Amino acid sequence: MLALALWPFAGWALGWGLLPWLGLSFALCRVLFWIGYHASPPLRGFGFAASFYPTMVAGIWALGVSLGGSS
């Protein structure tokens, strides 16, 4: 749900070419989450964090760009 809310804004503010990279990294990291969950539930934390933080960084970066404006 967070990705659905932030990715369009990030694409608009930072360029639409960012979205395929966010989507690919999200998909790969969710696979790592799944593998970690089945290997040992505590290992799922890496896959979760790796899929969560790029979305947050893109959202904060897009907010900074949109609020900063252009000089």
N, C-alpha and C positions, 0 to 999 in steps of 0.2 A: 504494500500500500504506500509505503514511503517513497519507493521508486516511482510509482505512478504519479505521485504529487510533485516530486522534485525534478525528475528528468526533463519534462517539457520546459520548465523554467530554466534549467541548466542549458538545454539545447538552444533556447532563445537567447540567453545571455552570453553563452560561451561559444556557440557555433554548433550546428546540427551534426557535424562530424564526430562529436564527442559521444553521441548516444550509442552508436554501434559498439564502441569500446566499453562503455559502461555495461551494456547488455551482455557482451561476451564475458567480461570479467565476472559479472554477477552469476551467469550460468556456470562458469567453471568453479567458482567458489561455492556455489550450492552443491555441486557434485562433491567437492572436498568436504563440505558439511555432512553430506550423506555418508561418505566413506568413513569419516571420523566417528559419526554416530554409531555405525555398525561395528567399527573396530573397538572403540571404547568411548562411551558417551562424553567424558570430559574433553576428548579431542575435537568434538564438534565446535568448540569455542573458536578455533582458528578459522574454520569455514564461515561461521557466522560473522566474525569480526571482519574478515576479508571481503565479505559481500556487503556489509553495512557501512564501513568507513569510506569507501570510494563515493558512495551516494552522498554521505554527509559532507565530505570535502567538496564535491562538485556543487552541492547546494549552497554551502557557505561561500565558496569562490564566486558563484553566480550572483549571490546577494551582494557581495562586495563590489563586483563589476557593475551591477545595475545601480547601486547606490552611489558609487564613486563617479559615475558619469564619465564623459570624455573631456579632456582639457583642450 
